[in-house]
Amino acid sequence: MNLIAIGGGIFLVGMIIVALNTRMRYGFFTHYESHIPGLTVVGVIMVIVGLALAIITAWANGQLGH
């Protein structure tokens, strides 16, 4: 299977997790909180791993230039 597509899928799932787990609390400054902080950490890790997988695979295939 294409590793770049897998990395993109992991990135997308991580972004959805982070987006659905975020809530806004209004005050003097707008604060963003998470419903479940551990799930946010998992989502951020998935975003980082997905991007790293896609970028490293593209770089190794010579698709990012010289």
DSSP file (Angstrom, degrees, kcal/mol; ACC not computed):
  #  RESIDUE AA STRUCTURE BP1 BP2  ACC     N-H-->O    O-->H-N    N-H-->O    O-->H-N    TCO  KAPPA ALPHA  PHI   PSI    X-CA   Y-CA   Z-CA
    1    1 A M              0   0    0      0, 0.0     2,-0.6     0, 0.0     3,-0.1   0.000 360.0 360.0 360.0 162.1    0.0    0.0    0.0
    2    2 A N     >  -     0   0    0      1,-0.2     4,-1.8     2,-0.0     3,-0.1  -0.634 360.0-158.6 -79.0 117.3    1.0    3.6   -0.4
    3    3 A L  H  > S+     0   0    0     -2,-0.6     4,-2.5     1,-0.2     5,-0.2   0.797  90.9  58.7 -68.3 -28.5    2.7    4.8    2.7
    4    4 A I  H  > S+     0   0    0      2,-0.2     4,-2.2     1,-0.2    -1,-0.2   0.911 107.1  47.0 -66.9 -40.7    2.0    8.5    1.9
    5    5 A A  H  > S+     0   0    0      2,-0.2     4,-2.2     1,-0.2    -2,-0.2   0.880 111.3  51.3 -67.3 -37.8   -1.7    7.8    1.8
    6    6 A I  H  X S+     0   0    0     -4,-1.8     4,-2.5     2,-0.2    -2,-0.2   0.924 110.3  49.2 -64.4 -43.7   -1.5    5.9    5.1
    7    7 A G  H  X S+     0   0    0     -4,-2.5     4,-2.3     1,-0.2    -2,-0.2   0.896 110.9  50.4 -61.1 -40.8    0.3    8.8    6.7
    8    8 A G  H  X S+     0   0    0     -4,-2.2     4,-2.4     2,-0.2    -1,-0.2   0.872 109.8  50.5 -64.4 -37.4   -2.3   11.2    5.3
    9    9 A G  H  X S+     0   0    0     -4,-2.2     4,-2.5     2,-0.2    -2,-0.2   0.907 110.3  48.6 -67.1 -42.2   -5.1    9.0    6.8
   10   10 A I  H  X S+     0   0    0     -4,-2.5     4,-2.2     2,-0.2    -2,-0.2   0.915 112.4  49.9 -63.1 -42.3   -3.4    8.9   10.2
   11   11 A F  H  X S+     0   0    0     -4,-2.3     4,-2.4     2,-0.2    -2,-0.2   0.923 111.0  49.3 -59.6 -45.7   -3.0   12.7   10.0
   12   12 A L  H  X S+     0   0    0     -4,-2.4     4,-2.1     1,-0.2    -2,-0.2   0.911 111.0  48.0 -63.6 -44.5   -6.7   13.1    9.1
   13   13 A V  H  X S+     0   0    0     -4,-2.5     4,-2.3     1,-0.2    -1,-0.2   0.903 111.7  51.2 -63.4 -40.9   -8.0   10.9   11.9
   14   14 A G  H  X S+     0   0    0     -4,-2.2     4,-2.4     1,-0.2    -2,-0.2   0.903 109.6  49.8 -62.3 -41.9   -5.8   12.7   14.4
   15   15 A M  H  X S+     0   0    0     -4,-2.4     4,-2.5     2,-0.2    -1,-0.2   0.886 110.3  50.1 -65.0 -38.4   -7.1   16.1   13.2
   16   16 A I  H  X S+     0   0    0     -4,-2.1     4,-2.6     2,-0.2     5,-0.2   0.912 110.3  50.4 -65.7 -42.2  -10.7   14.9   13.5
   17   17 A I  H  X S+     0   0    0     -4,-2.3     4,-1.3     1,-0.2    -2,-0.2   0.938 113.6  44.8 -60.7 -47.3  -10.1   13.6   17.1
   18   18 A V  H  < S+     0   0    0     -4,-2.4     4,-0.3     1,-0.2    -2,-0.2   0.910 114.4  49.3 -64.7 -41.8   -8.5   16.9   18.1
   19   19 A A  H >< S+     0   0    0     -4,-2.5     3,-0.9     1,-0.2    -2,-0.2   0.906 113.5  44.6 -66.3 -41.8  -11.3   18.9   16.4
   20   20 A L  H 3< S+     0   0    0     -4,-2.6    -1,-0.2     1,-0.2    -2,-0.2   0.703 111.9  53.8 -75.8 -18.4  -14.2   17.0   18.0
   21   21 A N  T 3< S+     0   0    0     -4,-1.3    14,-2.1    -5,-0.2     2,-0.4   0.397  91.2  94.7 -95.7   1.5  -12.5   17.0   21.4
   22   22 A T  E <   +A   34   0A   0     -3,-0.9     2,-0.3    -4,-0.3    12,-0.2  -0.754  47.3 177.9 -99.9 140.1  -12.1   20.8   21.6
   23   23 A R  E     -A   33   0A   0     10,-2.9    10,-2.9    -2,-0.4     2,-0.4  -0.964  23.0-127.1-134.3 156.0  -14.5   23.2   23.2
   24   24 A M  E     -A   32   0A   0     -2,-0.3     2,-0.5     8,-0.2     8,-0.2  -0.843  12.5-162.9-105.3 137.8  -14.4   26.9   23.7
   25   25 A R  E     -A   31   0A   0      6,-2.9     6,-2.2    -2,-0.4     2,-0.3  -0.982  18.6-141.8-117.1 120.7  -14.8   28.7   27.0
   26   26 A Y        +     0   0    0     -2,-0.5     2,-0.2     4,-0.2     4,-0.1  -0.597  44.0 116.9 -86.5 142.1  -15.6   32.4   26.6
   27   27 A G  S    S-     0   0    0     -2,-0.3     3,-0.1     1,-0.0    -1,-0.0  -0.808  83.5 -42.7-168.1-152.1  -14.1   34.9   28.9
   28   28 A F  S    S+     0   0    0     -2,-0.2     2,-0.4     1,-0.1    -2,-0.0   0.918 136.4  23.4 -62.5 -42.7  -11.7   37.9   28.8
   29   29 A F  S    S-     0   0    0     -4,-0.1     2,-0.5    -3,-0.0    -1,-0.1  -0.923  98.3-108.1-115.2 149.4   -9.6   35.8   26.5
   30   30 A T        -     0   0    0     -2,-0.4     2,-0.4    -4,-0.1    -4,-0.2  -0.654  39.2-163.3 -77.2 126.3  -11.0   32.9   24.4
   31   31 A H  E     -A   25   0A   0     -6,-2.2    -6,-2.9    -2,-0.5     2,-0.5  -0.902  10.2-148.2-113.6 139.3   -9.7   29.7   25.9
   32   32 A Y  E     +A   24   0A   0     -2,-0.4     2,-0.3    -8,-0.2    -8,-0.2  -0.915  22.5 175.8-105.1 130.9   -9.7   26.3   24.2
   33   33 A E  E     -A   23   0A   0    -10,-2.9   -10,-2.9    -2,-0.5     2,-0.4  -0.821  22.9-127.3-125.9 166.8  -10.2   23.3   26.4
   34   34 A S  E     -A   22   0A   0     -2,-0.3   -12,-0.2   -12,-0.2   -13,-0.1  -0.917   7.3-141.7-117.2 147.1  -10.5   19.6   25.7
   35   35 A H  S    S+     0   0    0    -14,-2.1    -1,-0.1    -2,-0.4   -13,-0.1   0.929 101.5  19.3 -66.9 -45.8  -13.2   17.3   26.9
   36   36 A I  S >> S-     0   0    0    -15,-0.3     4,-1.5     1,-0.1     3,-0.7  -0.914  71.5-163.7-128.4 101.2  -10.8   14.4   27.5
   37   37 A P  H 3> S+     0   0    0      0, 0.0     4,-1.8     0, 0.0     5,-0.1   0.844  88.8  56.2 -58.5 -36.1   -7.1   15.7   27.7
   38   38 A G  H 3> S+     0   0    0      1,-0.2     4,-1.9     2,-0.2     5,-0.1   0.865 105.1  52.4 -63.8 -35.3   -5.7   12.2   27.1
   39   39 A L  H <> S+     0   0    0     -3,-0.7     4,-2.3     1,-0.2    -1,-0.2   0.846 106.1  54.1 -69.1 -33.5   -7.6   11.9   23.9
   40   40 A T  H  X S+     0   0    0     -4,-1.5     4,-2.5     2,-0.2    -2,-0.2   0.901 106.9  51.3 -65.3 -40.4   -6.2   15.2   22.7
   41   41 A V  H  X S+     0   0    0     -4,-1.8     4,-2.3     2,-0.2    -2,-0.2   0.916 110.3  49.1 -62.1 -42.8   -2.6   14.0   23.4
   42   42 A V  H  X S+     0   0    0     -4,-1.9     4,-2.2     1,-0.2    -2,-0.2   0.908 111.2  50.3 -62.5 -41.9   -3.3   10.8   21.3
   43   43 A G  H  X S+     0   0    0     -4,-2.3     4,-2.1     2,-0.2    -2,-0.2   0.906 110.7  48.1 -63.3 -42.7   -4.8   13.0   18.5
   44   44 A V  H  X S+     0   0    0     -4,-2.5     4,-2.4     2,-0.2    -1,-0.2   0.899 111.0  51.0 -65.9 -40.4   -1.7   15.3   18.4
   45   45 A I  H  X S+     0   0    0     -4,-2.3     4,-2.7     1,-0.2     5,-0.2   0.900 109.5  51.2 -62.8 -39.7    0.6   12.3   18.4
   46   46 A M  H  X S+     0   0    0     -4,-2.2     4,-2.6     2,-0.2    -2,-0.2   0.892 108.9  51.1 -64.2 -39.1   -1.3   10.9   15.5
   47   47 A V  H  X S+     0   0    0     -4,-2.1     4,-2.4     2,-0.2     5,-0.2   0.935 112.9  45.4 -62.1 -46.2   -1.0   14.2   13.6
   48   48 A I  H  X S+     0   0    0     -4,-2.4     4,-2.5     2,-0.2    -2,-0.2   0.923 115.3  46.2 -65.1 -44.9    2.7   14.2   14.1
   49   49 A V  H  X S+     0   0    0     -4,-2.7     4,-2.7     2,-0.2     5,-0.2   0.907 112.6  50.8 -65.4 -41.9    3.2   10.6   13.2
   50   50 A G  H  X S+     0   0    0     -4,-2.6     4,-2.2    -5,-0.2    -2,-0.2   0.925 113.2  44.5 -62.8 -45.1    1.0   10.9   10.1
   51   51 A L  H  X S+     0   0    0     -4,-2.4     4,-2.8    -5,-0.2     5,-0.3   0.922 114.1  49.8 -64.4 -43.6    2.9   14.0    8.8
   52   52 A A  H  X S+     0   0    0     -4,-2.5     4,-2.8    -5,-0.2     5,-0.3   0.919 111.3  49.3 -61.8 -43.5    6.3   12.4    9.6
   53   53 A L  H  X S+     0   0    0     -4,-2.7     4,-1.9     1,-0.2    -1,-0.2   0.926 114.7  43.9 -62.6 -45.3    5.3    9.2    7.8
   54   54 A A  H  X S+     0   0    0     -4,-2.2     4,-2.2    -5,-0.2    -2,-0.2   0.922 117.6  44.1 -67.5 -43.8    4.1   11.1    4.7
   55   55 A I  H  X S+     0   0    0     -4,-2.8     4,-2.5     2,-0.2    -2,-0.2   0.922 114.9  47.1 -69.9 -43.9    7.0   13.5    4.5
   56   56 A I  H  X S+     0   0    0     -4,-2.8     4,-2.4    -5,-0.3    -1,-0.2   0.892 113.5  49.1 -65.8 -38.7    9.8   10.9    5.2
   57   57 A T  H  X S+     0   0    0     -4,-1.9     4,-1.7    -5,-0.3    -1,-0.2   0.920 112.8  47.0 -66.2 -43.2    8.3    8.5    2.6
   58   58 A A  H  <>S+     0   0    0     -4,-2.2     5,-2.7    -5,-0.2     6,-0.5   0.898 113.4  49.2 -64.3 -39.8    8.0   11.3    0.0
   59   59 A W  H ><5S+     0   0    0     -4,-2.5     3,-1.1     1,-0.2    -2,-0.2   0.910 109.9  50.6 -65.3 -41.8   11.6   12.4    0.7
   60   60 A A  H 3<5S+     0   0    0     -4,-2.4    -1,-0.2     1,-0.3    -2,-0.2   0.807 109.5  51.7 -66.9 -29.1   12.9    8.9    0.5
   61   61 A N  T 3<5S-     0   0    0     -4,-1.7    -1,-0.3    -5,-0.2    -2,-0.2   0.508 116.3-114.7 -84.3  -3.8   11.2    8.4   -2.9
   62   62 A G  T X 5S+     0   0    0     -3,-1.1     3,-0.5    -4,-0.4    -3,-0.2   0.729  79.2 126.8  79.7  22.1   12.7   11.6   -4.2
   63   63 A Q  T 3 < +     0   0    0     -5,-2.7    -4,-0.2     1,-0.2     3,-0.1   0.495  61.0  63.9 -91.1  -4.2    9.4   13.5   -4.5
   64   64 A L  T 3  S-     0   0    0     -6,-0.5    -1,-0.2     1,-0.4     2,-0.2   0.152 110.7-101.4-106.0  19.1   10.4   16.5   -2.5
   65   65 A G    <         0   0    0     -3,-0.5    -1,-0.4     1,-0.2    -3,-0.0  -0.551 360.0 360.0  96.6-162.8   13.2   17.8   -4.8
   66   66 A H              0   0    0     -2,-0.2    -1,-0.2    -3,-0.1    -3,-0.0   0.451 360.0 360.0 -85.2 360.0   16.9   17.5   -4.5
